[in-house]
């Protein structure tokens, strides 16, 4: 099952970060909400998505600027030698002439097949799609953290089960040793309990290792340094009869299709591709623009006449122009046709991607629903199994103390109980996690308290 998008309202809006990452190191056990917050602050994939969104904003700004005329000004200075026209006398002269040229120009687009408006609209849609992609990334991160957080809690409880199992075996070994020393039981019973005690010690070591690995995985997902002191606050979550959603997969899908960010992003991509087709078709239209420029110069030679001042020369040599530019694409060597074809294909690709997203969402919901339903049945069966095996173990312990059964039968009853307790823990947290996924698709608040 692919990652389900799970949103917690922990960070609304988009916070754009700098490249310098500030690592948050918790000094005390953290709860689920804090873990998700740290992950969203430190995750580099999310930072990359946010930076990409800044690029989308820059593209929109650039396209909006195409509505305005540009303005360019400049100047140059230099010397000429040999035969050239003196800008003051307008006569050919053979001498060194120093000159300063100043100019300014401006151009504006009047009509370009509506390219500017469509490019702005497309940029806005791309920006919207980027927002949805960021939201989807946050949801992916959140779900991963919740899964890892629950895994830490589960493995910590597995340690508690292993410790209880070892404690029970140690107590039984003490009683068995006394009975063997008194001659009431054979030495083989003591050896059997000793072997079981050693096995339980190994199981406890493995459970602690798994717990540390679960904490390590969570710390790495939070992108913080890991220490053995790192721990989490266990949520106070109780399973009740109303935990499982009453809606059908079809009902859940109808709700999710309106809210899931990946669906909205896919729909935005379709709209963006439609504007892309319009932009490509604009290549067939003529373009009309207007331009204006102004030019003047100054020279340091007067050649027999009193040399005018800099301001006088600039004023006397001033040249101005205003023009319209019309460009009609009669034949583009099939470039326009190819561009339109590519744009139409891109639109079809976007439509296929949107359909894939909807199908994937439906598949995810159906899988999540059936997995949650199976987890519920497994949990309920495990609960009955543990209750039954507790009674069986209690009776076996009494019979063993009275010498009615041997150590092997007692250990079988003990192992059956502890294995069932471990299975119950697994079923419990699997059930919780899968139901919470359904809650997300239904738009319900997500918490484990």
C-alpha positions in Angstrom: 0.0 0.0 0.0 1.5 3.3 -0.9 1.8 6.0 1.7 -1.6 7.5 2.6 -1.8 11.2 2.8 -2.4 12.2 6.4 -2.8 15.8 7.3 -2.5 17.2 10.8 -3.3 20.9 11.2 0.1 21.6 12.7 1.5 24.1 10.2 -0.8 26.1 8.1 0.5 28.0 5.1 3.9 27.8 3.6 7.0 28.7 5.5 10.0 29.1 3.2 13.2 28.2 4.8 16.8 29.2 4.1 19.4 26.7 3.1 20.9 26.7 6.6 19.0 24.0 8.5 18.3 24.6 12.2 18.2 21.2 13.8 15.7 20.9 16.7 17.0 18.5 19.4 14.3 17.7 22.0 15.6 17.6 25.5 12.7 15.6 26.9 10.3 12.9 25.7 8.1 14.2 22.8 4.5 13.7 21.9 3.2 12.9 18.4 2.3 16.6 17.6 5.8 17.7 18.5 7.4 14.9 16.4 5.4 15.9 13.3 6.3 19.6 13.8 10.0 18.8 14.0 9.8 16.6 10.9 8.1 19.4 8.9 10.7 21.9 10.0 13.7 19.7 9.2 12.6 17.7 6.2 14.8 18.5 3.2 12.3 17.2 0.6 9.7 19.7 1.9 12.3 22.5 1.8 13.1 21.6 -1.8 9.4 21.7 -2.7 9.1 25.1 -1.0 12.1 26.4 -3.0 10.5 25.1 -6.2 7.4 27.1 -5.3 9.5 30.2 -5.1 10.6 29.5 -8.7 6.9 29.3 -9.6 6.3 32.7 -8.0 9.2 34.2 -9.9 7.8 32.9 -13.2 4.4 34.5 -12.4 6.1 37.8 -11.6 8.0 37.6 -14.9 4.9 36.9 -16.9 3.0 39.7 -15.2 5.8 42.1 -16.1 5.2 41.4 -19.8 2.1 43.7 -19.6 4.3 46.7 -19.1 6.6 48.5 -21.5 10.3 48.0 -21.0 12.7 51.0 -20.8 16.4 50.9 -21.6 18.9 53.7 -21.4 22.6 53.8 -22.0 25.6 55.8 -23.0 28.9 55.3 -24.7 32.1 57.3 -25.1 35.1 57.0 -27.4 37.4 58.4 -30.1 37.4 58.3 -33.9 40.3 58.8 -36.2 40.5 59.3 -39.9 37.7 60.5 -42.2 34.3 60.8 -40.5 31.4 63.1 -40.2 31.6 65.7 -37.6 28.2 65.6 -35.8 28.4 69.4 -35.2 29.2 70.6 -38.7 27.8 67.5 -40.5 30.8 67.6 -42.7 33.5 65.0 -43.4 36.6 65.7 -41.4 39.9 64.0 -40.9 40.8 64.4 -37.3 40.6 62.7 -33.9 37.0 63.2 -32.6 36.0 62.4 -29.0 32.4 61.7 -28.7 29.7 60.8 -26.1 26.5 59.1 -27.2 23.4 58.9 -25.0 20.2 56.9 -25.9 17.0 55.6 -24.4 14.4 53.2 -25.8 11.1 51.6 -24.8 8.9 48.9 -26.3 5.5 47.6 -25.5 3.4 44.7 -26.8 -0.1 45.7 -28.0 -1.3 42.4 -29.2 0.3 38.9 -29.3 -2.5 36.4 -29.6 -3.4 36.9 -25.9 -0.1 35.2 -25.0 0.5 37.5 -22.0 -2.8 36.9 -20.4 -2.7 33.2 -20.9 0.9 32.9 -19.6 -0.2 34.8 -16.5 -3.2 32.5 -16.0 -1.0 29.4 -16.5 1.6 30.7 -14.0 -1.1 31.2 -11.4 -2.5 27.7 -11.9 1.1 26.3 -11.7 1.5 28.2 -8.4 -1.7 26.7 -7.2 -0.6 23.2 -8.2 2.7 23.8 -6.4 0.8 24.6 -3.2 -1.2 21.4 -3.4 2.1 19.4 -4.0 3.6 21.0 -0.9 0.5 20.0 1.1 0.7 16.4 -0.3 4.4 16.3 0.7 3.5 17.5 4.2 0.9 14.7 4.4 3.4 12.1 3.3 5.8 13.3 6.0 3.2 13.3 8.7 1.9 9.8 7.9 5.5 8.5 8.0 6.1 10.1 11.3 2.9 8.7 12.8 3.8 5.2 11.6 7.3 5.4 13.1 5.9 7.0 16.3 3.4 4.2 16.8 6.2 1.7 16.1 8.2 3.1 18.9 5.3 2.8 21.3 4.6 -0.7 20.1 8.2 -1.9 20.6 8.3 -0.3 24.0 5.3 -2.3 25.1 7.0 -5.4 23.6 9.9 -4.7 26.0 7.4 -4.6 28.9 6.0 -8.0 27.8 9.4 -9.5 27.6 10.4 -8.1 31.0 7.2 -9.6 32.5 7.9 -12.9 30.8 11.4 -13.0 32.2 10.2 -12.0 35.7 7.7 -14.8 35.7 10.3 -17.3 34.6 12.7 -16.2 37.2 10.1 -16.6 39.9 9.3 -20.1 38.6 13.0 -21.0 38.5 13.3 -20.0 42.1 10.3 -22.2 43.1 11.5 -25.1 40.9 15.0 -25.0 42.4 13.6 -25.2 45.9 11.4 -28.2 44.9 14.3 -29.9 43.2 16.5 -29.4 46.3 13.7 -30.8 48.5 13.5 -33.9 46.2 9.9 -33.1 45.1 10.9 -32.6 41.4 13.5 -34.1 39.2 16.6 -32.1 38.2 15.4 -32.1 34.5 12.5 -29.8 35.4 15.0 -27.3 36.8 17.1 -27.5 33.7 14.1 -27.0 31.5 13.1 -23.8 33.4 16.7 -22.6 33.3 16.7 -23.0 29.5 13.4 -21.1 29.3 14.8 -18.4 31.5 17.9 -18.0 29.2 15.6 -17.9 26.2 13.5 -15.2 27.8 16.7 -13.2 28.6 17.6 -13.3 24.9 14.0 -12.3 24.0 14.3 -9.3 26.3 17.6 -8.3 24.7 16.1 -8.6 21.2 13.0 -6.6 22.3 15.3 -3.8 23.6 17.3 -3.8 20.4 14.1 -3.5 18.4 13.0 -0.7 20.6 16.2 1.2 20.1 16.0 0.6 16.3 12.5 2.0 16.3 13.6 5.1 18.1 16.6 5.4 15.8 14.3 5.2 12.7 12.1 8.0 14.2 15.0 10.2 15.1 16.4 9.8 11.6 13.1 10.7 10.0 13.0 13.8 12.3 16.6 14.5 11.1 17.9 15.0 14.6 20.9 13.4 16.3 20.0 10.1 18.0 20.8 9.2 21.6 19.7 6.4 23.8 17.8 8.9 26.0 15.5 9.8 23.1 12.0 8.7 23.8 8.3 9.5 23.1 5.3 10.1 25.2 2.8 7.2 24.8 -0.6 8.5 23.7 -3.5 7.7 25.9 -5.6 6.0 23.2 -8.4 3.6 24.0 -10.1 1.3 21.5 -13.9 1.4 21.6 -16.7 -0.1 19.5 -17.2 3.2 17.5 -13.6 3.3 16.3 -14.2 1.7 13.0 -15.7 4.0 10.3 -19.4 3.3 9.5 -19.1 4.7 5.9 -18.6 2.5 3.0 -15.5 2.8 0.7 -17.6 4.5 -1.9 -18.8 7.1 0.7 -15.2 7.7 1.8 -14.0 8.1 -1.7 -16.7 10.7 -2.5 -15.5 12.8 0.5 -11.8 12.3 -0.3 -12.0 13.2 -4.0 -13.0 16.7 -2.9 -10.2 17.3 -0.4 -7.1 15.3 -1.3 -4.3 17.6 -2.5 -3.0 15.2 -5.1 -6.3 15.3 -6.8 -6.5 19.0 -6.7 -2.9 19.2 -8.0 -3.8 16.9 -10.9 -6.8 19.0 -11.8 -4.7 22.2 -11.7 -2.2 20.5 -14.1 -5.0 19.9 -16.6 -6.0 23.5 -16.5 -2.4 24.6 -16.9 -2.0 22.4 -20.0 -5.2 24.0 -21.4 -3.5 27.3 -21.2 -0.5 25.7 -22.8 -2.6 24.8 -25.8 -3.8 28.4 -26.1 -0.2 29.7 -25.8 0.9 27.4 -28.6 -2.0 28.5 -30.8 -1.0 32.1 -30.3 1.9 31.4 -32.6 -0.4 31.6 -35.6 -1.5 35.1 -34.7 0.3 38.3 -35.8 1.9 40.4 -33.1 1.7 44.2 -32.9 4.0 46.3 -30.8 5.0 49.9 -30.3 8.5 51.3 -29.8 10.1 54.6 -29.1 13.7 55.7 -28.8 15.7 58.9 -28.3 19.3 59.6 -29.2 21.8 62.4 -28.9 25.6 62.9 -28.8 28.4 65.3 -28.0 31.9 65.7 -29.6 34.9 67.6 -28.4 35.8 69.2 -31.7 34.2 72.3 -33.3 36.6 72.7 -36.3 36.8 76.4 -36.8 33.7 77.3 -35.0 33.1 78.0 -31.3 32.4 74.6 -29.7 28.9 74.4 -28.2 28.6 73.3 -24.6 27.7 69.7 -23.7 24.1 70.7 -23.0 23.8 72.6 -26.2 25.1 69.8 -28.3 22.9 67.2 -26.6 19.9 69.5 -27.3 20.9 70.3 -30.9 21.7 66.7 -31.8 18.6 65.2 -30.2 16.9 62.5 -32.4 13.5 61.0 -31.5 11.5 58.1 -33.1 8.2 56.4 -32.6 7.2 53.3 -34.6 4.8 50.4 -34.7 6.0 46.9 -35.4 3.7 44.3 -37.0 4.9 40.7 -37.4 2.7 38.3 -39.4 3.7 34.6 -39.2 3.1 33.4 -42.8 5.2 30.2 -42.6 7.1 29.0 -39.5 8.6 25.8 -41.0 5.9 23.9 -39.2 7.1 25.0 -35.8 3.7 26.4 -34.7 1.9 23.2 -35.8 4.5 21.1 -33.8 4.1 23.3 -30.8 0.3 23.0 -30.8 0.6 19.2 -31.2 3.0 18.9 -28.2 0.7 21.1 -26.1 -2.3 19.0 -26.9 -0.4 15.8 -26.1 0.7 17.4 -22.8 -3.0 18.1 -22.0 -3.9 14.5 -22.7 -1.0 13.3 -20.5 -2.3 15.6 -17.7 -5.8 14.1 -18.1 -4.3 10.6 -17.8 -2.3 11.6 -14.7 -5.5 12.9 -13.1 -7.4 9.7 -13.9 -4.5 7.7 -12.4 -4.6 9.9 -9.3 -8.3 9.3 -8.9 -7.9 5.5 -9.4 -5.0 5.4 -7.0 -7.1 7.2 -4.4 -9.9 4.8 -4.9 -7.6 1.8 -4.6 -6.0 3.3 -1.5 -9.3 3.8 0.2 -10.6 0.4 -0.6 -7.3 -1.2 0.6 -7.3 0.9 3.7 -10.9 0.0 4.5 -10.4 -3.7 4.1 -7.1 -3.6 6.0 -8.8 -1.7 8.8 -11.7 -4.2 8.8 -9.3 -7.1 8.9 -7.3 -5.4 11.7 -10.5 -5.0 13.7 -11.3 -8.7 13.5 -7.7 -9.6 14.3 -7.7 -7.4 17.3 -11.0 -8.7 18.6 -9.9 -12.3 18.1 -6.5 -11.6 19.8 -8.3 -10.0 22.7 -10.4 -13.1 23.3 -7.4 -15.3 22.8 -5.4 -13.5 25.5 -8.2 -13.6 28.0 -8.6 -17.3 27.5 -4.8 -18.0 27.7 -4.5 -16.0 30.9 -7.0 -18.3 32.6 -5.2 -21.3 31.1 -1.8 -20.1 32.4 -3.3 -19.4 35.8 -4.6 -22.9 36.1 -1.3 -24.4 34.7 0.7 -22.4 37.3 -1.4 -23.8 40.1 -1.1 -27.3 38.8 2.6 -26.9 38.3 3.1 -25.7 41.9 1.1 -28.8 43.1 3.2 -31.1 40.8 0.3 -32.0 38.7 2.1 -31.1 35.4 5.7 -31.0 34.4 7.8 -28.0 33.5 7.5 -28.5 29.8 3.7 -28.3 29.9 3.9 -25.2 32.1 6.3 -23.5 29.7 4.1 -24.2 26.8 1.2 -22.5 28.6 3.5 -19.6 29.5 4.8 -19.2 26.0 1.3 -19.4 24.5 0.2 -16.5 26.8 3.1 -14.2 26.1 3.0 -14.9 22.3 -0.7 -14.1 22.3 0.0 -10.8 24.3 2.6 -9.8 21.7 0.2 -10.6 18.9 -2.5 -8.5 20.6 -0.1 -5.5 20.8 0.6 -5.8 17.1 -3.1 -6.1 16.3 -3.9 -3.2 18.5 -1.5 -0.7 16.9 -2.2 -2.0 13.4 -5.9 -1.4 14.0 -5.3 2.1 15.4 -3.1 3.1 12.5 -5.4 1.8 9.8 -8.5 3.4 11.3 -6.7 6.7 11.5 -6.0 6.6 7.8 -9.7 6.2 7.2 -10.4 9.1 9.5 -8.1 11.3 7.4 -9.9 10.4 4.2 -13.1 11.3 5.9 -11.7 14.7 7.0 -11.9 13.9 10.7 -9.3 15.4 13.1 -6.3 13.1 13.5 -5.1 12.4 17.0 -4.1 9.5 19.2 -5.4 10.8 22.5 
